[in-house]
């Protein structure tokens, strides 16, 4: 992934092997921070 490029959450899920709900859970828990929310 390019550091300057934004990806939809579904794309990130496919690229990382995590499901969308796991990514949202980690984001809500403060483990990962979104770079931008639309």
C-alpha positions as CSV (number, residue, x, y, z in Angstrom):
1,X,0.0,0.0,0.0
2,X,1.2,3.5,-0.8
3,X,1.3,5.7,2.3
4,X,-0.3,8.6,0.5
5,X,-3.1,6.6,-1.1
6,X,-6.5,6.1,0.7
7,X,-8.3,2.8,0.4
8,X,-12.0,1.9,1.1
9,X,-12.4,-0.2,4.2
10,X,-13.5,-3.2,2.1
11,X,-10.3,-2.9,0.0
12,X,-8.2,-2.8,3.2
13,X,-10.0,-5.9,4.5
14,X,-9.2,-7.8,1.3
15,X,-5.6,-6.7,1.3
16,X,-5.0,-7.6,5.0
17,X,-7.2,-10.7,5.3
18,X,-9.2,-9.2,8.1
19,X,-13.0,-8.7,7.8
20,X,-14.5,-5.2,7.9
21,X,-16.0,-5.7,11.3
22,X,-12.6,-6.5,12.7
23,X,-11.0,-3.4,11.2
24,X,-13.9,-1.3,12.6
25,X,-13.5,-3.0,16.1
26,X,-9.7,-2.2,16.1
27,X,-10.4,1.4,15.0
28,X,-13.1,1.9,17.7
29,X,-10.7,0.4,20.3
30,X,-8.0,2.9,19.3
31,X,-5.6,0.3,18.1
32,X,-5.5,1.6,14.6
33,X,-6.6,5.1,13.5
34,X,-8.3,5.9,10.2
35,X,-6.5,8.5,8.1
36,X,-9.8,9.8,6.8
37,X,-13.5,9.0,7.4
38,X,-16.1,9.7,4.7
